């Protein structure tokens, strides 16, 4: 059994116990968990193996791919840009990005992009990995794309396009691509190890992803089969020929490639330590790291439910899904957070990052064992947290 290392402040031992239980159940290869409360680090633990091929141990400096947790970090940048008066979530995208207003997209708002309501989950253009790395080819394809439904009237998860949609709006209003924006707004001021577009000098620290075991519950198997048989969903997670294995065959091996780590895929390839993730979320709701990153009005807006229910008929139903502007919010049955004042995002490996405004919590859990749809690892941790705070 893996030995848990690091520290846990008195009163939070149940969370460390839940973290250890995930290993005892054989559900983890390697993982780390960090948490801040009122701006102070109260948990920083890690265990297991970062790379089973070399038997490299997980350490306090190990980095992991956060998959869709990256979406929440882009949303934080979005709120910070709006606070600076650079745009409004409710203005038409075309006011910022005129070329976007083609083929039925002229009334799309910026908020539609952040709430998965833009109708652009998949692109007709058959893109390559080189196209993704070069940014502009994806933007040109988006400009030419017709939406799959009238923007703003329905929703479906924009698995990868979310990153270019929100990233291009933010590039136009800030002058910075996501890697520079992320560094300028978050990682440099907070002095944390987190990147969208990993420098080659940090590649040796990245945990190697391990494929998920087969799903066994009938509901999970049925959902996975339905998702992989939907043409729009398949294109949404492969971007054409760019990521041919990603998520379709159950494989996420593409995201072990240094070339993918180095790219800007701001919906999926954020790479960070657990402590960095927790500190970023902590800084959104606490002034323990300097002025709070998000205003009270931004936090209130981030907790407003914008997309829920079954969703667009061309994708598998998403019952229980609860999205605000860029974030998952509490009440999503398969990924509960702390309370109704929580906002954040999980990722394909079952990882989770979130903030809780009332408790002033910043929470970061990362791992390298992919999820198969039957994933309670993060849920055990947040359940233990609620017990610790008697919520």
N, C-alpha and C positions, 0 to 999 in steps of 0.2 A: 504494500500500500504506500502511496506517495506521502511524504512528510510535508505538512504545511509549515511554511516559514513566513517570517514577517512579524507584525505586531497587531494586536487588537486592544483598544482601550476598554477598560472595565465597563461593563454594562452591555457590551455588544458580542459577548461570547457565543450566543445562539447563532449568530450569522456565520461565525467561523466554523461552528459545528455543522451547519448546513453545507458550507463550502466543502468541508472534509467528507460529508456524506456523499456528495456527488462523485467523489473519487472511490469511496467504498463500494458504491453501486456499479462501478465500472463504466460510468458515463463520461468521464473526463480523460483526456490524454495529458493536457496541461492547461492551466488556467491561472488567472489573477483576479483579485477583487480589491478595490479601494473605495473608501467613502470618506467624505468630509461632512462635518456638521458644524454649523455656525462659523464656517471658514476654517475650521481646524481638522487636520487629518486624524481620523479615529480608527480606521482600518486600512491596512496595507499588507495583504497576504498573497501568497502564490505557492504553487506546487506542481509537480509532474514534469512532463517531458515536452520541450519546445520542438524537438526534431527527432522523431523515432528512428530515422535513417542513421543519424550520427549519435544518438542517445544524448543529445545536448539537453541539459536540465533547464527548466524554466527558472529565471531569476527575476529580481526586482526590476531589471532593465529590459526584459523581453518585450518585444513589440508584437502586436497581432493585427491582422486585417479585420476591420470592424464591419465590413459589408454595409448593410443599410443603416447602421448607426451613423454613417457619414451624412445621411439626409438630415438628421437632427442638428448636426453641427453646421450644415449649410443654412438651416433655418435660423440658428442663432445669428449667423452673419447677416442674414436677411433682415432680422429685426434690428440689429445694430445699425445697418445702413438706413433703414427707415427712420430710426430715431435721429439720425444725422440729417434728416430732411432730404435724402437723395431720391426717394421715390415714395409712392404709397402702394400698399398691397392691393388697393381697390381701383387703381388706375389701369387703363388698357395697356397691355404689353406693347402695342404698336406705338404708344407715346414714347417709349424708351427704345424700342427695337422695331423700326418701321418695316423692315423687310419681313418681319414675322407675319404681318397682316395680309397673308395670301391664302387663297383656297379655303375660305370659311373660318379663318381664325381672327378676323378683325375685332371682334368684341371680347376676345379672351382677356381676362384680367390677370395681373400678376398673382393674385391670390389663387386663381384657378391652377396655376403652375405648382404652387406650394401645397395645394390640397388634393392633388391627383384628379382634378376635374377638367383637365385640358383636352382630353380625348386623343392624346399623343403617346400612348403607351408603346407603340411600335411604329417603325418607319418603313416605308416601301423600299428605300434605298438599301442595297445590299452592301453593307460597310465592312471594312477590314480592320484588323488591329492597328495598322498604320493610320487609318482614318481617325480612329478613336484617339490615338496619341497626338495627332495634329490639330485636334479641336475643330478647326474651321470646316472640314468636310461634314461633320455631324451637324453643325449649325446651318450649313447650306441645305442639308437634307431636311432639317426641321422646318426651314422657311418654305420649302416646296410642299411639305406634307399636308394633306387634308385630314382633319380630325375624324376619329371613328364615331364620335357623337357630337352633338352641339355643345361646345364648351360651356361649362358651368351647370349643365343640366343633369349630369350623372358623374360617376367616378369609377375608376379602376386603378389599381396600383401601377404607378409609372416606375418600374423596377430600376431601369438605368437612365431613361431619357430625363427623369427628374433632375439629374445632375447637370446636364447641358442646358435644360430649360431655365432652371433657377440660376445656374452659373453664368449664362450669357446675359441675363438681365442684370445681375450684380456686376459683371464685367463692364457693362455699358454705363452703369451709374457710378462705379468706383474707379474704373480704369485698370482694375486688377483681375487677372485670371484666378480661379479658385485657389491654387497653391499659394500665390502671393497674398490673396485676401485672407485666407485662413491663418497664415503666418502673421500678417499685419494686425488683424483684429483679435486673434486669440492666442496663438502659441508663443509668440515673442513677448507680448505684455505679461502673460502668465508664466513664462519660462517653463514650458512643458514640452515633453517629447511626443509630438503628434504632427503628422504630415498628410496632405493630399498631394501625392507626387513625392515618393520617398527618394532622398539622396542615396546614391550608390554606397556612400561611406557607412550607411546605417543598415544595409541589407543583411549583414551577418547577425543582426539582433532579431530578425523576424521569425516568429514561430511558423513551422510548416504545417499546413492544413491537412487533417486526416479525414477521409471520407466518412459519411454517416453510415451506421448500420441500417439494414433494410427496415422499413416501417412494417409493423405487424398489425396494428389496429385497422379494422376494415374502413372506418371513416377516413383515416389518414391516407391509406393506400388509394382509396377512391379519389380523394382530392388531388393527390400527386399525379395520378393517371390523367385526371381531367385537365390539370394545368399543363401537362406535357403534350396533350393532344389538341390544345387550343392554338391555332396558328398565330394569333396575335400575342398570346402569352409567350410562346416559344421565341418569336422575334423580339419580344420585349426584353428577354433575358440573355439573348445572344447577339443582338444588334446585327442580325444577318449572318455573315460569315466571320464576324470579328471574334466572337467567343463561342466557338461551335460546341464546346462541352459544357459551358457554364450553366448549371442548373437543370439542363434538359435530360441528360442521362443520369442525373443524380450526382454528377461529378462537378467539383469546384476546383479542379486541378489547375485551371488557367490562373487562378489567383495565388498560386505558388510561384508564378513566373516573375523574376526580377523586372522584366520589361513591363508587366502589368502593374507592379508596385510603383514603378517610376512615372506612370501616366497620371493624368488628371481625369479620374472617373468619379466626379463628386457626388454620386449617389451610392457608391459601393466600395471604393478602395482607400478610404481613410485608414491610416495605420498609426497606432499609438500604444502607449502603456495604459494599464488600468488607472494608475494614479493621474495621468494626464487627462483622461476622459472624465474622471470624477472631479478633478479640479476645475475643468472648463464648465461643467454643469453647476458646480458649487458657486462659481463666480457669477452665474446668471441670476442667482437668488440671494446671495450673501455679499456683504461688503467686507468680508474678512480677507479679501485679496486685493483691496483697493475699491474704488467706486463700483457698485453693482453693475454688471454688464447690461442687464435688461431693466427697463423702467417698470414701475408697477402697472402702468397701462399696457405695456408690451406683454408682461406676464399674464395679465388678465385676458388679453387677446389670444395668447398662446394656449389658453385653457378652453377656448370656445370650440365646441364640436362643429366641424364643417362637413365631414364626410362619414356616413355610417349607413348600415343596411346591407342589402345584397349586392349592390353595385351593378355596373354595366353587364348586360346579358351575354356579351361575347367573351367574358372571362368567367372562371368558376366563381360561384357565389362566395361572398366574404362576410358571412353572418357574424355580428359582434364587433366588426372592425370599427375603430373610433379614431379618426384623424382630425387634428386641428390644423393650423397653418404650419405645415412642415413637421409636426410632431405626432407621435402616438400619445394618446392621453388615457388616463386610468379608466378601467371598466372593460377593456378588451379582454375577453375571457381567457385567452391562452397566454396573455402576458400582462398580468396585473403589476402595477407599480406600488407606490406607498399609499397614496390617497388621491382625492379628487383635485388636489393642488399639484399633482405630478405631471410632468411632460418630458418626453424623451423619445428614444427609438431603440428598437432591437435590431439584430442582424441575423443573417442566414445560419450562423453557427450557434444560435441561441444566446448570443451575447446581449448585453443590455446596458444602456447609459441613460440616466434621467436626473432631473432636478425635482425637488419638492419645495414649493415656495413657503408653505406654512412651517415645515420642520427645518427649513434651510439645509436641505440635504443635497449633496452631489454624489452620485453613485456611478461606479464604473466596473463592469464585469466583462472580461474578455477570455477567450479560450481558442483552442485550435481543433476541437472535435466537432464536426458538422452536425447539424440537427437533422433528424429524419421526420419531423412533424410531431413526434411524441416527446417533447422536450420540457421537462420541469426543472431543469437546473437553476435557471434564473428565478423561477417561481418559488423555489425553496428558499432562495436567498431573500427575496422580498417579503415572503411570509415570515421569516425569522426576524427581519427588520421591523415589521409591524408589531410582532410580539415584544421586541425590545423596547419599542416606543409605546406599547400598550394601545395600539390603534386597531 
